[in-house]
């Protein structure tokens, strides 16, 4: 499957999920089918939040996705290395950065929370906070609209960070071997909104929604 075909498969899967008509996954059969090797279609960088499980909301099964889950769906060297394995070695075609609404990590970054090792993680989200125009007032988690602006910025910046810090993935995208896209999962409706993602050769930090 091409990256575009995988994306269309995910869109169809989410539509089934939202409609309450997911496929009947045959997990034990999938376990047997993938025991000898794995050939996932995509990798998904998503939040650790228990309400946003990628396989379920995209209606996929065992063996379909590489999952990189971390609070705030950010990336570091370990996650970048994992993604390079997923795409360069294992052949996944689509790379998705999926944020979600009402994200606790985003709220923590908005409020400047400091808590042990979480402090450094939230620091990686602060550039997304800074990108919200200064005329937006009440710049804290009390402002739901502000939180969602930061969450969207964070998805776009994570996509850009992947391109900037992984020459391997950037080159694969430039050659058309993979596609990198952003997305936002709504925890109230179950719907995934997908973002335009220009190719690495022309990508800018700001992208627009589809």
C-alpha positions as CSV (number, residue, x, y, z in Angstrom):
1,X,0.0,0.0,0.0
2,X,1.1,3.5,-0.7
3,X,1.2,6.1,2.1
4,X,-1.8,7.8,0.6
5,X,-3.7,4.5,0.6
6,X,-2.8,3.9,4.3
7,X,-4.0,7.4,5.1
8,X,-7.3,6.7,3.4
9,X,-7.6,3.4,5.3
10,X,-7.1,5.3,8.6
11,X,-9.7,7.9,7.6
12,X,-12.2,5.1,6.8
13,X,-11.4,3.3,10.0
14,X,-12.0,6.4,12.1
15,X,-15.3,7.0,10.3
16,X,-16.4,3.5,11.3
17,X,-15.3,4.1,14.9
18,X,-17.2,7.4,15.1
19,X,-20.3,5.7,13.5
20,X,-20.1,2.9,16.1
21,X,-19.5,0.3,13.4
22,X,-15.9,-0.8,13.9
23,X,-14.6,-4.0,12.2
24,X,-14.8,-7.2,14.3
25,X,-11.1,-7.6,15.0
26,X,-9.9,-11.2,15.2
27,X,-7.1,-10.6,17.7
28,X,-6.0,-14.2,18.2
29,X,-5.9,-14.7,14.4
30,X,-3.8,-11.5,14.1
31,X,-1.4,-12.8,16.8
32,X,-0.8,-16.0,14.8
33,X,-0.5,-14.1,11.6
34,X,2.2,-11.7,13.0
35,X,4.1,-14.2,15.1
36,X,6.8,-14.8,12.4
37,X,7.3,-11.1,11.6
38,X,5.8,-7.6,11.5
39,X,4.9,-5.4,8.6
40,X,3.0,-2.4,10.0
41,X,1.5,0.1,7.7
42,X,2.4,3.2,9.7
43,X,3.8,4.6,12.8
44,X,1.8,6.9,15.2
45,X,3.3,9.3,17.6
46,X,0.5,9.9,20.1
47,X,-0.1,10.9,23.7
48,X,0.1,8.5,26.6
49,X,-3.5,9.6,27.5
50,X,-5.7,6.6,28.2
51,X,-8.5,8.1,26.2
52,X,-6.6,8.1,22.9
53,X,-5.6,4.6,21.9
54,X,-4.5,4.8,18.2
55,X,-5.5,1.3,17.1
56,X,-9.0,1.6,18.5
57,X,-9.8,5.1,17.2
58,X,-8.4,4.3,13.8
59,X,-10.1,0.9,13.9
60,X,-6.9,-1.1,13.1
61,X,-5.7,-4.4,14.5
62,X,-2.6,-6.1,15.9
63,X,0.4,-5.7,13.7
64,X,-0.9,-2.6,11.8
65,X,0.8,0.2,13.7
66,X,4.1,1.1,15.4
67,X,3.1,3.1,18.4
68,X,5.2,5.7,20.1
69,X,3.2,7.1,23.0
70,X,4.5,9.8,25.3
71,X,2.8,12.6,27.2
72,X,2.2,15.5,24.8
73,X,3.1,13.5,21.7
74,X,6.6,15.1,21.5
75,X,9.7,13.4,20.1
76,X,13.3,13.0,21.4
77,X,16.3,11.0,20.1
78,X,14.9,7.7,21.4
79,X,11.6,8.2,19.6
80,X,13.3,9.5,16.5
81,X,15.4,6.4,16.4
82,X,12.4,4.2,16.9
83,X,10.6,6.0,14.0
84,X,13.7,5.5,11.8
85,X,13.6,1.8,12.5
86,X,9.8,1.7,11.8
87,X,10.2,3.3,8.3
88,X,13.7,2.7,7.1
89,X,14.1,-0.8,8.4
90,X,10.6,-2.2,8.7
91,X,9.0,-0.3,5.8
92,X,6.1,1.6,7.3
93,X,4.7,4.1,4.8
94,X,2.8,6.7,6.8
95,X,4.0,8.6,9.9
96,X,1.3,10.2,11.9
97,X,1.7,12.7,14.8
98,X,-1.6,12.6,16.6
99,X,-2.5,15.0,19.3
100,X,-5.8,15.1,21.2
101,X,-8.1,17.7,22.7
102,X,-8.1,18.6,26.4
103,X,-4.5,17.2,26.7
104,X,-3.2,17.3,30.3
105,X,0.4,17.7,29.1
106,X,-0.6,20.7,27.0
107,X,-2.4,22.2,29.9
108,X,0.7,21.6,32.1
109,X,2.8,23.5,29.6
110,X,0.3,26.3,29.4
111,X,0.4,26.7,33.2
112,X,4.2,26.3,33.5
113,X,3.9,23.2,35.7
114,X,7.1,21.8,37.2
115,X,7.1,18.3,38.5
116,X,10.2,16.0,38.5
117,X,11.1,14.7,35.1
118,X,7.8,16.0,33.7
119,X,9.4,19.5,33.8
120,X,11.8,18.7,31.0
121,X,9.0,17.1,28.9
122,X,6.7,20.0,29.2
123,X,9.6,22.3,28.2
124,X,9.5,20.7,24.8
125,X,5.8,21.8,24.4
126,X,6.5,25.5,25.4
127,X,7.5,26.5,21.9
128,X,3.9,25.6,20.9
129,X,2.6,27.9,23.7
130,X,4.8,30.7,22.4
131,X,3.4,30.4,18.9
132,X,-0.1,31.4,19.9
133,X,-0.6,35.1,19.0
134,X,0.0,37.4,22.0
135,X,-3.4,39.0,21.5
136,X,-5.0,35.8,22.8
137,X,-5.6,36.6,26.5
138,X,-6.0,34.2,29.4
139,X,-3.0,32.2,28.4
140,X,-3.6,29.3,30.8
141,X,-5.4,25.9,31.0
142,X,-8.5,27.8,32.1
143,X,-9.0,29.0,28.5
144,X,-10.1,25.9,26.5
145,X,-9.6,27.7,23.2
146,X,-6.0,28.6,24.1
147,X,-5.3,25.0,25.1
148,X,-6.5,23.7,21.7
149,X,-4.5,26.3,19.9
150,X,-1.4,25.1,21.7
151,X,-2.2,21.5,21.0
152,X,-2.5,22.1,17.3
153,X,0.7,24.1,17.2
154,X,2.4,21.3,19.1
155,X,1.4,18.7,16.4
156,X,2.8,20.9,13.7
157,X,6.0,21.6,15.5
158,X,6.5,17.9,16.3
159,X,6.1,17.1,12.6
160,X,8.7,19.8,11.8
161,X,11.0,18.5,14.5
162,X,10.9,15.1,12.9
163,X,11.9,16.5,9.6
164,X,14.6,18.8,11.1
165,X,16.2,16.2,13.4
166,X,16.0,13.0,11.3
167,X,17.8,13.3,8.0
168,X,16.8,9.7,7.3
169,X,13.1,10.4,7.6
170,X,13.4,13.8,5.8
171,X,15.1,12.2,2.9
172,X,12.6,9.3,2.7
173,X,9.7,11.9,2.6
174,X,11.5,14.0,-0.1
175,X,11.8,10.8,-2.2
176,X,8.2,10.0,-1.7
177,X,8.9,6.8,0.2
178,X,6.9,7.9,3.2
179,X,4.4,10.6,4.1
180,X,4.4,12.5,7.4
181,X,1.1,14.0,8.6
182,X,-0.4,15.6,11.7
183,X,-3.8,14.8,13.2
184,X,-5.9,15.7,16.2
185,X,-8.2,13.3,18.0
186,X,-11.3,14.8,19.7
187,X,-11.9,13.0,23.0
188,X,-15.6,14.0,23.1
189,X,-16.6,13.0,19.6
190,X,-14.1,10.3,18.7
191,X,-13.3,12.1,15.4
192,X,-9.8,12.5,14.0
193,X,-9.1,15.7,12.1
194,X,-6.2,15.5,9.7
195,X,-3.8,18.3,8.8
196,X,-2.2,19.2,5.5
197,X,1.5,18.3,5.6
198,X,3.6,19.8,2.7
199,X,6.6,17.7,1.6
200,X,9.8,18.2,3.5
201,X,11.3,20.2,0.7
202,X,8.7,23.0,1.0
203,X,7.3,22.4,4.5
204,X,6.8,25.4,6.8
205,X,6.2,25.4,10.5
206,X,2.6,26.6,10.0
207,X,0.3,24.2,8.0
208,X,-3.4,24.3,7.5
209,X,-6.3,21.9,8.3
210,X,-8.1,19.7,5.8
